[in-house]
């Protein structure tokens, strides 16, 4: 792992990012004390939805008034 000071990091940021993109890890230090690590980004997989497929609701869960209102909004005849 390479360590650079803040001034060098600001001066050569594009070069350092190219090295990180290639897989290298770089530590930025302030007065010789490490303050941050530049490491390649690892994307988390995207997960859509949080409920499993077994989740259901009863047919009358929302009552007749809601069914009538929804039907009216979409032009259904009751």
C-alpha positions in Angstrom: 0.0 0.0 0.0 1.3 3.4 -1.0 1.2 6.4 1.3 1.1 10.0 0.0 0.7 13.3 1.8 -2.3 15.6 1.2 -0.3 18.0 -1.0 0.8 15.2 -3.3 -2.7 13.8 -3.4 -4.2 17.1 -4.4 -1.4 17.6 -7.0 -1.7 14.2 -8.6 -5.3 13.1 -7.8 -6.0 12.0 -11.4 -2.9 9.7 -11.4 -3.7 8.3 -8.0 -7.3 7.6 -9.0 -6.0 5.8 -12.1 -3.8 3.6 -9.9 -6.8 2.9 -7.6 -8.9 2.0 -10.6 -6.2 -0.5 -11.5 -6.6 -2.2 -8.1 -4.0 -0.5 -5.9 -4.9 0.9 -2.5 -3.4 4.3 -1.5 -3.3 5.9 1.9 -3.5 9.7 2.2 -1.7 11.1 5.3 -1.6 14.4 7.1 1.6 15.2 8.9 2.6 11.5 8.5 -0.6 10.3 10.2 -2.9 8.2 7.9 -6.3 9.9 7.5 -8.0 8.1 4.6 -7.6 5.1 2.3 -8.4 5.3 -1.4 -9.6 1.8 -2.4 -11.4 0.5 -5.5 -15.2 0.8 -5.3 -17.1 -2.5 -4.9 -20.7 -2.2 -6.0 -23.4 -3.9 -3.9 -25.9 -5.9 -5.8 -29.3 -4.2 -6.2 -32.1 -6.1 -4.6 -35.7 -5.1 -5.5 -38.4 -5.7 -3.0 -38.2 -6.9 0.5 -41.1 -9.3 0.8 -41.1 -12.9 -0.1 -43.6 -14.4 -2.6 -45.8 -15.9 0.1 -47.2 -12.6 1.3 -50.9 -12.2 0.6 -53.9 -10.2 1.7 -57.5 -11.3 2.2 -59.9 -10.4 -0.6 -61.9 -8.2 1.8 -58.9 -6.6 3.4 -59.8 -3.1 2.2 -63.6 -3.3 2.5 -66.3 -2.7 -0.1 -66.1 1.1 0.1 -62.5 1.1 -1.1 -63.3 -1.4 -3.8 -66.2 0.8 -5.0 -64.0 3.9 -5.0 -61.2 2.2 -6.9 -63.7 0.8 -9.4 -65.2 4.3 -9.9 -61.8 5.8 -10.5 -61.1 3.3 -13.2 -64.6 3.4 -14.7 -65.7 -0.1 -13.5 -69.4 -0.7 -13.1 -70.5 -2.3 -9.9 
